[in-house]
């Protein structure tokens, strides 16, 4: 090896874990006699407490802000994107100029980045080789944020990926995320800080004997408002608190640690750790074989990969957030003491990385055995495919769906599925006896029952569950008494053909149930027979009230998208005395922990049944949810979950509720428990739809007119734009508020005109305008869609403002008379466009429905398509459009016009955004022919070429929940199928 080398080491501002692992690597570089310049925003002590050398140089510059935290447990996705833009995008040119000059001035031999993107580009511009050392990259992390919160920042992700592509290779740490931008990959062991003192030495210094149980509370960024209480710890326990604010009061059994304390020694001296998962905490917990009780962080996209690693090596216990904040720590700490962490990988990553960096700086080439493309395929397609829960597509991250589509691994076509249905039937009928109901030839239901069969096998006594068996499946296997009866319901998503957001204004809507559906299995048991998860059992034991009815829910697949896969609560918590808790209290209860807010869609059904129908639940309830309806695509994934849950609960409890009534109850779940201001068409379609028919419904509030058979010469498709849609989002809610404001203004204007008419103030040329009968009707207008387009234009259009400040509206009109939205006084709401849209949309839907049965002509198809285009552009005028959906609609129009210009017979004829807008999916209409299908695939490829995203195509239809009914099943008798009560679930 040649003489002393100079390294420039760039460190992200994303938490201390990066800085501490950098310090470990740098320690080895300096021991080897090299100079290291660290570019960082972290405090000096993070490095100087580890390294005391004149060869260490700190340069306090922040070039990578990382993820911005809204609080200690939640990442603010949009703020993260915006701060990165201000930190590294806006000043990009000056940063590159400065860094290139600095790198040349220090004569750097190698640039190392953990994991600052622009450092790689600066190194390339300076003619210096660069290497990244990391377990994730920001293009992957931010891509999720873009999809969820800030699509206009997508160019930032491409820029980050381009910066990383200048890096020679990535030294990949265990617990890694997919990192598609790097050219090559070399895997290295965990980088872990060395121990300085032994466990006995640390405990002696603290004055703590070996008989005292010690938990280290490791929550960076905890607010002073967190009140830690003495009774939260079991007797004989002490808690070491890292990073406690100076003004935070601690009880006597909690010990405040200095901010610069050397935590590895304390971790090794403890009996378990309680905190949030990051690379630093995870690596040290695994290295020192310390059980780790962790709480999820919302939108922290590195976490699922670290969490799976922790659980794979049997080192983790998840604590739900409400138990953390309410002090229900004891069952988790007790569970942690039963774990035997078994990490057997290397922990000398600091030394290994140091050696590789020195080799590269000296000119050596380090290439892995596989190309970057091959490594990417292994990491994303194969690795994630193996972790997927069977028959689930919901909750698989967007980047994975993209990779999966490209590898042609997507779900087979309906024809292929049907051909394989009966072979699959044999596998589950060996385990289950169907006591009631019919599969109706639905291959996805067969797949769901097969997944239940795999759960049954995992529940067999003495079964050694493999490490990689996901926690949601473990919990599900342990939740049901498989010898007892259970019930299965199925509810599809829906494609909004026409009507959309006009539903809450009373419009006629046309909706098609799609092939993708949600399955829900429900079992009720007497509390004394219910198998309980450890936290629920500990909670009941602590109360000392004996066996109480509990609710336990598992969402298969949610663990893959960083949502807590399980939820449990005592059913008594849903009662306030002898009455169910109010909807407002229920909303607040589920909203307090974002990682478990999904449970509101399921548990909300119980609250609504108690409140609306007076049902009381005395038995424990176990619910398993498995949905193939993709979230955020505008195809009513939430309605499918709600409807399937409501049908299954009703079946299990012998409740005879009509499908229409179930839909209305489910709307209450979404409006009041979840807090999303949706109309009722989603739930009605999922509950009352039929395959290959459009549900025609007048939403006043839910009058089904008929089921319109789709003519055989027509076909509908759905395109997912890749832009996440949410009816709980600001745009949808603001447009709804504006619509109800417009209705209130029209009623107010009609009342004024009516008063003038009754007072005799009338001009002869305005007799029609002042028609008393019309004005009386309009002054008491219940639904905007009952106002004709002519009356709107002739009398009211010019009276409506384009927009209005919330405060101004409230001062004049007091309220907008909508029970599911509230007016923000400081917000400016659009009024004219949101009011005009449903009035004209109702007219368009009526025309569309009439044309469907008008015969097979080119004119018919052209006019149907034109109505869809008009609807789409009306959405845009309301502010509910998006770049992605606009691009898809324009691609359809381009293909359509190209075809017509070639004097060919029309195939595709129209398209529109669906549902609540602001992203989601686009509905396309065309001829039912091979050429149309070819053009759909062409549009899919052109969209991918323009955006980098391969859109999912929705095609096919399936029956609604009411038509499917329910299945009543029971496990076939088998001597091996006897599972102990209270089976433990970590």
N, C-alpha and C positions, 0 to 999 in steps of 0.2 A: 504494500500500500504506500502511496506517495505521502507527502507531508501534510500539514494542517490544511483543512478544507473550510470553506465558508458556506454556511447554509442560511437561506432566508426562509423562515417558517411563518406562514400566515395562519391565523387562528380566527375562526368564526366567533361572533359575539353571542352565539346561541348556547348559553349556560356554561357552568364551570366544568362540566364533564369533559368538554373538548380541551379546555385549558389544562386540566390536570393530566390528561393522557399525553398531551403535548409535552408537559413538563417531564414526564417519565421518559419519553423518547429523547428529549433534549439532554437529559441527565446522562444518558449513555453516550450521546455524541460528544458531549464536553469531556466526559471521562476519557474518551478516545483521543482527546487533544484537539478538537475542532472548535471553530467559532460558530456561534448560532445567533442570528438576529431574529427575534420574535416580534411579529407585527400583530398587535392584540389590543383589545379594549378592556381586558380583565385587569383587576388590581395587581400590583406588583408582587404582593405577598404570595400569590398563587404559584409564582415561579421562584422567587427568592427564598421561600421557605424550603424549597426542594434543592435549589442549586445556589452555591456561593462561589462564583468564579468570575474573573475578569473577561472570560470568553463568552459570557452571556450578555446580550445587549437587548434591551426592551425598547420598542418603538410604539408609542401609544397612538395607533391609528385604527379606526373601525371601518372595514370595507365590506362587511357582511353582517347585517343585523339579526339574521336568523328568523325565528318565529316570535312574534309579539304576543305576550300573554295578557289576556283581559283580566285574569286573576291567577291564583296559584295553580288552578286546575283546568284552565280553559285558554286555548290559543285563539286570538282574534285573527281570522284568516284574511279578511280584507285589509286590516291594518298592517298585517305582515307584508302583504304584497305592496302596499303603498309605501311603507317605510323602506323596503328594499329598493323600490324605484327611486326614492329620494336619496338613499345612501349610495347606490351603485349604478343606477341607470342614468339619471339626470346629469350627474357630474362625470360620466364615464370617460369622456375624452381627456379631461384634466387628470383623472385618476391614472389612466394608462400612461400619460406623459410623465407624471410624477414618479410612478412606480418603476418605469423603465429606466429613468435617470438614476433613481436610488439603487436599483439592482446593479447597475453598471458601476456606481460609485463604490459599493462595498465589495465589488468583484465576486459576486455570488457564484459558486460552483453548481449549486442546485437549489431550485425553489420547491419547497414542500408546502402543501396546502391542506388544512383541516377545517372546513372544506370550502374555502373562499373561491368562488368561481373566477372572478376577474384576475386573481393572482396567476392562474394558468395562462390567460391571454397575455398578461404583462410579461411573463417569462418568455413566451414565444416571441413577442415583439423585441425583447432584449437579447434573443438568441441563446437562451439558457434552458436546459432541460427542466421538466417539472414532474412532480409525483404528488398524488393525493393519498392521504392516510385517513380512512373514514369507514363508517358503517352505513352511511347514507349520502345522498347527494341532493342538492336543493332543487334540481329540475323535477325529481320525483315528488318531493314534499310539496313544492309550490303547484305542481300540476293538479293535485287534489284541491288546493285552495282555489285555483282558477275555475275549476268545474263547479265548485260549491258557491263561490262568493264574488269572483272578480274576473269574468271572462275577458274583459278589455285589457287585462294584464297578460294575456297569453303570449304576446311577443317577448315578454320578460323571460318566460320559461325557455323559449327557443334560444334566446341569447345566452342564458346560463348553460344550456346544453352545448352550445357552440363553444363557449369558453372552456368547458371541461374537455371537449374533444381535442384541445391543444395539449392536454396532459398526456405524458407518455404511458402511464399506467396508474391503476389505483391499488394500493395495498389495502385489501378488504378485510375489515375486522369482523369477528363473529357477530351474529344477530343482525346481519346486513339487510338492507332494502334493495330492491332492483335498482341498478345504476346503469341505465342504457347508454349514457353518453361516452363512457370511457372506452378507449380503444382496447385495453387489455387489463387483466385482473390477476393479482397474486394474492392468495389467501394467507393471512398471518394470524398468530394466536392473539388472545385477549391482551390488551395493554392495561396492566394493573399496577398501581403504585405499590412500592415495597413496604413491608412492615418494618417499623423502627423499634417497637417494643413488643414484648410478649403479652399475652392475655393476663397472666398474674401480675405483671408489672403495671399494666394500665389500671387494673382493678385496685391494686394496692395504692396507687397514686390518687385514685378517686375515693378511696376509703370504702370500697364496696367489697363484701365478702363473696365467696363462690356460691353461697346459698341464696343470694339475691338474684332474681331474674331481671335482666337488663334489656330494654328495647331502645334502640336509637331512632329518634323521630327525625327523618331527613326530608324536610319539605322546604326547598328553596323558594323564596318569595312569599312566605306565608304572611298574611296581614295581621296587624296587631289586634284586629277585631276577633280573631280566633281565640276563644276562651277554653283553655285546657283545664280540666277539672280533676281533682284528686280521685274521685270515685270511678274514673274511667279506667284506671289500672287495677288489676287484681291485687289482692294482699300479697306482700312480699316482692312487689315489682317496683323498679325505678325506671324513669324515662330520661334519656339524654336528648336534649332538644338542640338541633343544629339550626343556625340562622334565625333564631328568635329575635324579633325587634326589641330594641332596648326598653321600650315602654310597655312591653307585653308582660303582664303579671303571670307568674307561674306558681302553681301549688307546690307544697313541700316535697312531693314525690316526683317532681319534674326538675331536672337540672339543666340550667342554661349553659351552653358551650360557647367559648369565644369564637368570634367569626373566623379567625385564622387557625383554628384548631386542626390538627392533622387527623382527619377522620378515618383513614384506613385502620389505624391502631384501635380506635374506638369501635369500629364495626367488628373487627375480629374479636374484641373483648365482650361483645354483646351476645345475647341469646337469639335475637331476631331484630329485623329492621322494619319500620313502618314509614312508608313514603310514596313518592311517585317515581315511576320508572324513567330513568335516563341511562345513557351508556355508563356513566361513572358509577351510579348506584348499583346497576345490574352487574357490571363486571366485578366489582368488589364483593358483592353478595355471593356470586358464583365462585369466585376465587377462594374466598374464605369459608365457603359452604355454610353461609348464614341464611336461614329462612327469611323470606322477604314478603311482608304483608303490604300489598300495593293498592293504590287507588288510581283509577284511570284518569287520564287527561283528555279533555275533549279536543278533537281536531289535531292531536299531536300524532302525525302520521307515521313517525318512526316507531311509535310504541307497540303496535301489534306484532312486529317482528321481534322486538326485544322481549315482549311478553311471552310469545310462543317459545322462545329459547329458554326463558326462565322456567316455564311450566314443563317443558320437555325434560329438563334436568331436575324436576321435582323440587323446585326451590321456591315456588310462589303460592300465595294465598290472596285472592282478590277480596278487598273490602269495598262494599258499595258506599257511595259518597254520603248518603244520609246517615249511615252508621258511623262514619268517621266524624261527622259534624255533631252528631247527637251523643257521641261517647260510648256507643255499643262496641267496645273494642275487645272485650274479654273472650268471646268465642273465637275470634280470629287469632288472638295471641295464643290461645290454647291449641288451636289447630296448627299454628306455625311450629310449636314445640314437637309436634308429632312427625314433622317432615324430616327426611334425611336427604338433603341436596346431594346430587351425585355428579356434578360437573367434573369431567375427566379430561378436558382439553388443556392445552398449554396456557400458561399465564405469564409467559416471558415475552409477550409481544413487544414491549419496549426495546428489549435487546435485539430481537429479530428484525424489527423495523429499522433500528439504528444501523445494523449491519448491511441491510439492503440499500439504505440511503447512501451509505459510504461507498458501496460498490458502484451504484449508479453515478454518483458524483465523480468517481474515478474512471468513468467511461464504460463500465460493464453494462451489458444488456440483460435485463431480466424479463423473459417472456414466459407466459404460462403455456401449458400444454394445449390449451384450446383458444381459439380466436375469440375476440370480443363478442361477435355475433353469436357464437355457440354458447359462450358463457351466459349471455343475456337470455337465450332460449332456455337454457337449463334453469336459470334463476327464476324467470317469470313464468314461462309456460308450464314446464314440468313441475317445478317446485310448488307453485301455487295450485296447480291442478291436483296434486297429491293431497293438499290440505283442504280441498273443497269438501263441504258437506254434501252428501248425495242429493240430487234433484233440487238444488237451490241455485238460482242465479242472483236473487236479490242480495244486496250488500257486498257483492264482489266488486272491488274497486274498479274505477273506469279504466285505469291503465292496464288492468288484467284483462278486461273484456276486449280491449283493443288488441293485445297480444294474442289472446285466445282466438279472436276472429281471424287474425292474420295467419295463424297456424292451422286454420280450418278445423278447429276443435269445437266449434259451436254446436248447439243442440241440433240434432238431425231434423230433417223436414218432417212434417206431420205424416206423410206417407210412410217414411222409413220407420217412424215410431209405431204406427199402427201395425206394420208387418211384424214387429217384434213384441207386440203387446202380450200375446197369449203365451209365448215362451216365458215371459217375465211373470205372468200370473201364477204359474206353477210354483215359483220360488216363495211367494208370500202365502199362498193357500196352504202350504205345509205348516205354517205357523198360526194363521188366523182363520177363524170361522166367521163368515159374514152372516149375522143374525137378521139383519134388515138392510135393505137398500140394494142398489145396482151400480156396478162400475161404469155402465154405459159406454164401454169400450174406450175409456179415456186413459191414454198411456201415461199421462202425468200422475194420475191417481194410483195406477199400478206402481209407478216409481216411488211414490210416497209410501205406499204400504211396504214396498221392499226396504225402504230406509228404516221403517219401524221394525221390520224383521231383524235388521242388523243391530238395532238398539236392544232388542230382546236377547240376542246372543251375548251382547256385552254385559247384560244384567245377570247372567248366570252366576251362581255362587262359585267362588274360587277362580273366576275368570280374571286373568292378569291383563288389565287394560294397558295397551301399548302406549308408550310415551307420546306418540304423535296423535293419539286419539283426541280430537278437539274437545275442549271443556263443555261446549254446548251439548255435544252428544253424550258425554259422561253424565251430565246433569239430567238429560232427558231419560237416559237408560235407568237412572236411579229414582225417577220421579213417579212412574206409573206402577200400579199393581197389575202386572200383565195378565194375571189369571182372571181379573175382573173385567166387566164390560167397559168399553170406551166408545166414543162417538167421533166420527170424522165428517167434516163439512168442507165444501170446496166452493170458492167464489172467484170469478175471473176479474181481470182488469177490464178497462173499456177504452175504445177508440172513439174520440169525439168527432163524429162526422159533420154535424152541424148543430149549432146552438151555443155550445161553450159557456162563456161567462154570462150569457143572457139568462141562464137558468134562474138566478136569484131575482130576476126581474119579471119572471112569469112566462118566459118564452116557451114555444114548442121547441123541443130538442130531438135530435136523431142520434142515437148512440149504438155502437156495436160492441158486444162482449168479445174480448180477444181470446186467443188460445192460451196465453199465459195466465196462470191462476195461483191462488193461495190455498193451501190446505191447513186446516186446524183440527187437531185431535184434543178432545176434552174427556176427562174422567172425574167423576165425583166419588168421594170416599168419606165414610164416617171418620171424624177426626182421630179416633183411636186406631184406625187402620191406615191412616195416611203415612206414607213414607216421607220423611222430612229431610231437607238439606241441613247441614250442620248449623248455619246461622239461625234458621227458623227454630230448630230444636233447642238451641241455646237460649233464644229469646223466650220461648215458652217456659223453659226451665226456670229462667230468671224471674218470670212473672209469678210462677208458682200456682197457676190456676188450672193445672191439668191440661188435657188435650183440647186445644182450641181449633176451630176451622181456619185453615190457611189457604192462601192463593199462591200457587207456584207456576211460573211461566218460563218457558224456554223458547227462544227465537233461534232456530237453526240458521247458521251462516252469519249471524250478526257479529260473532267474534272476529270474523275476518275484516270487518270494517271499523274496528275499534269502538264497538258498542258493547256494553255489558250484555252477555248472552242470556243471563238469567235475571229473574225478578221474583221476589217473594214478599208477602206482607200478611199480617193477620187480617182476616176479613172484618174483625171488630173495628179495625182502623177506618173502615169505610162507613161506620155508623157514628152518629152524634146522638147519644141516648138511644131512643127507640126508632129514630128516623135516620135515613141515609144522610151523609154529609152533603153540604150544598155543592153545586157545580163549581162555584168559585173556589171553595176549599179544595175540591178535587183537582182542579187545574193547578193550583199552587203546589199541591202535594207532589204531583208528577213533574212539575217544572223545576223543582229544586235540584234535581240531578240530571243534567243533560244527557249523560251516558245511559240513563234508564228512562228517559222521557218517552221512548218508543212504547213502553208498557202501557201508556195512557190509551193507545189505540185498542188494546186488548182488555185491560182491566176496566176501561171506561164502559164496556158493555154491561158489566155487573152493576156499576153505579146507576146507569140509565135504566136498567130493568127494575132496580129497586125504587128509583125515584118516579118513574113514569107508570109502572104497572104494579107497584107494591109488592114485588117478589122479595122474599127473604131467603138467604142462603145459609143453611145450618151445617152443610157438609163442606169438607175441604174440596178445593177444585184444582186440578192439574191441567195446564194448557200447553200444548206444543204447537208452535207456529212455524210453517215452512212455506215460503212464498217464492214463486218464480216470476212475479210481476216486478220488473225493474223499478227501483225507486227514482224519483226525480225526473222521469221521462214524460210526465203529463199523461200517463195512462192509468191513473187512479190506483196506485199501489196501496195507498192508505185505505181506500174504500174496500178493496179486496180483503185486506186483513180484518177490518171492522165487520164486514158482512159474514165472512167465514166464521169468525169468532162468535158472533151473535147467533148464527144458525146452530153452531155446535153446542153452545151453552144451552140454548133453548131445547135442543134435542135431548141433551143429557138430563135436563130437569123436567122433561115432559110438558114443556110450554108450547101450546099451539098458537103460533103467531103467524099471521099472513105475511107473505113475502114483502108486500108494499109497506106494511107496518114495521117490519124489521128494517127496511131501508130508512124509514123516517127516524127510527130509534138510533140507527147508526149515524145519521146526520147530526143528531144531538151529541153523540160521542165526539165527533170531529169538531163541531162548533163550540161546545162548552167544556169538554174535558181536555181535548187536545189544544183548543184555542185557534183553530183554522176556520176562517169565515167562508166556507164553501157552500155551494148550493146542494141540491139533493140528487142531481142527475147521475152522479157517479155511483152512489149507493143503490139507486133504483136500477141502473143497468146491471150492476153486479148481482143484485138480488133477483131481478125479474126478467132479465134478458134471455133470449134463446139463440142458439147457434145459427149463424148465417141469416139473421134477421136484425133489422134496426128497431130499437125500442123508440117508439114515437110517444113522447110524454109532454104534457103541458104542465109546467112547474108552478101550479097554483093551488096547493103547494106541490102535488105529485099525482096528477091525473094521467094514467096511462091510456092513450087514445087507441093504439093498436101496435101490433108487431108487424112491421113492414118487411116482407120477404125481399131480399136483395135479388134483383133480376139476374138471371144466369149469365147475361152478356156483360155485366158490370162487376167490378172488383174494387176493394179498398185495401190500401196498404198504409202502414205507419212507418215514418222515419224518425229515429232518435237523433236529435241534433247534437247531443253530447253536452248541452248546456242544461244544468240542473234546474228543474222547475220546482217551485214550492208554493202551495196556496197559502202557506203561512207567511210568505214573503211580503215585503213592503209594497211592491208594485201592485200586486193583486188586491191587497187590502185597501190601498189608496184609491184604486179605480172603483172598487165597490163603494167606498165612502162617497166618491164623487157622483156615482150613479144615484145613490139615495139622496144626496143633496139636490140633484137635478129634479128628482121626483117631488121632493118637498117644495122646491121653487115653483114647479108647475102647478101643484095643488094650491099653493099660495096665490099664484097669478090667477088661476081659475076661480078661486074664491072671491078675489077682487073684482073680476069681470062679472061674476054672478051677482055680486052685491050691486054693481052698477046697473045691471039688467033689471034687477028687481026694483031698483029705485027709479026706473024709467029713463035712465041716461043711456039712450040707444040711438044710433044713426041707422037709417033705413038700409044703407048700403053695407051695413055690417051685421045684418040680422042673423046670418048663418054663424058668424063668429060668436055672437052673443046668445046663441041658442041655449035656452035655459036648461033643457034636458041634458045636452052635452056637457054644459058647464057644471051641473050638479054631479054628473058622473066623474068628471075630471077633478073636481074639488075634493072628491073622496077616493082618488085613484089608489087602488091597492097595489097594482102591478103596472110598471111602465109599459109593458108589452100590450096592455089593453088600450093604449093610446095609438091611434092610427098614424101612419106616416104622414098622411095629408094634414091631420089636425096639428101634429107636431110642427110641421113646416109653416102652416098657415097662421098659427096662433102663438106658439111658444118658443120656437127656435131662437128668435132674435131677442127674447127676453132673458135667455140664459147667458151668463158670463162664460168666457173661455176657462177661467179658473177663479178661485176665491181662497182667501186666507181662512183657515179654520176658525180663528177668533172672530172674524167679520161675519161669517155664516152664523155662528152661535149667538152673536149679539142680536141678529135679526130674526133668526128662525128657531132658536133655542135648541133644537135637536134634529137629527136627520131620520129618526124613527127606524133605526136598524139595530136589532138586539145583539148582533154578533160582532159589530165593529164600534170603535169609538173615534171621535174626532180629536186630532192633535191641534190645539189652538195655534201653534206656531208653524204648521205645515200648510203649504199651498197645494190645493187639490184641483185637478182638472175637473171641469163640470160638463161642458157642452159635448165633448167627444164621448165620455162615458155614458151620458144620458142618451145621446143619439144612437149609439151602437145597439142596445137591446131592442129599441123600437124598430130599427131597420132589419136587425137580425131575425126577429120573429117573422117579418115579411119574407125574408130570404128562405127561411126554413120551411115555411108553408109552401112556397113555390117549389122548393127542392123536393119535398115529399110528393107533391102533385106530379112532378115531372118523372119521378122514378117509375111510375106505372104507365108512362105515356108512349111506350113502344121503343123499339131499338132503332134509333136513327142517329146520324151524326149530329143533327141539330140538338137532339136531347142531351147527348154527351157533352157537347160544347156548352150548352146553357148550364148544366149541372156544374161543370168546371168553373164557369164564370161566376156563379154564385159563391163558390168556395173562395175564389180569388178576392171577391169583394169582401167577404168575411175576414180574410187574412189582413187586408189593408186597413180595415176598420179597427182591428186589434191594434195595429201599429199606431193609428191615430190616438188610441187610448193610452199609448205608452207601454203596451204589453208585447211588443215585438222583441226580436233579438237578431244579432248578426247571423247566427247559425240557422235559425228557422227561415229568415229571409233568403239566405243563400239556397237552401233546399227548395223553396217555392220557386225561385228564379231558375234553378236547374230544371225543374219540371216544365216551366214555361218555355225554356230554351229547347228542350227535347220536343215538346209539343209543336212549337213553331217550325222547327227543322223538319219535322215529319210532314206538316201541312204544306210547307214550301216545296217539298218534293212530290206533291200531288199524291202522297200516300194516304191510306185510310187512317184516321185519327186513332191513337192508342191511349196515351195519358192525356187527360183533359183538364185537370185542375188540382189545386192543393191549397191547404190552409194550416195555420198554426192551430193547436188543439188546447182544450181544457183551459187552465188559468193563464196560459201564455207565459211571457218572459222566459223563453226557453222551452224545454220539453220536446214534444214530438210534433211532426207535421203529418196530416192525413192527406193521402193522394187518391184520386179517383181515376179509373181508366177502364179500358176494355179487358175482359177476362180472356186473355190470349197469351200465347208464348211471347210474342213481340213485346207486349207490355212488361212481362217479367224480365226480359232482356234489358229493357230501358230502365227498369227499377235498379238492376245491378249496375248499369252504366252510371246512373246518378250516384249510387253508393260509392263507386270508385272515384268519380269526379269530386265528390265532397271530401273524400279522404285526401286526394291530391291537393286540394285547396286548403284544408285545415289540419291535416295530419290525423284526423279522427275518422275511424271507420264506423259509420252509423249502424246500429242494430235495426233490422227490418222486422216490423210486426206484420204478420200475415196469417190469415186463418181466424176461425171463430170457435167458440165453445159455449156450452150452456151456462146460464146463470145459476146462482145457488139454489133458488127456489125450484128450478127444473131438475137439478141434480138431487135435491133432497139431502139425505144424510145416510151414512153407513153406521150400523151398529155392529161392533166386532168384539170378539173374545179370543184369547189365546187358546189354541187347541191343547188339551191336556197332555202334559209331558212330565215325567218324574223329575227332570232336571230343572224345571221352571219354577223354582221356589226361591224367592229372594227375600232376604232379611229386611225387616223394617228399619228405618233410620239409616239407610245406606249412606255412607259418608261421601260428600262431594266437596272437593276443594274449591 
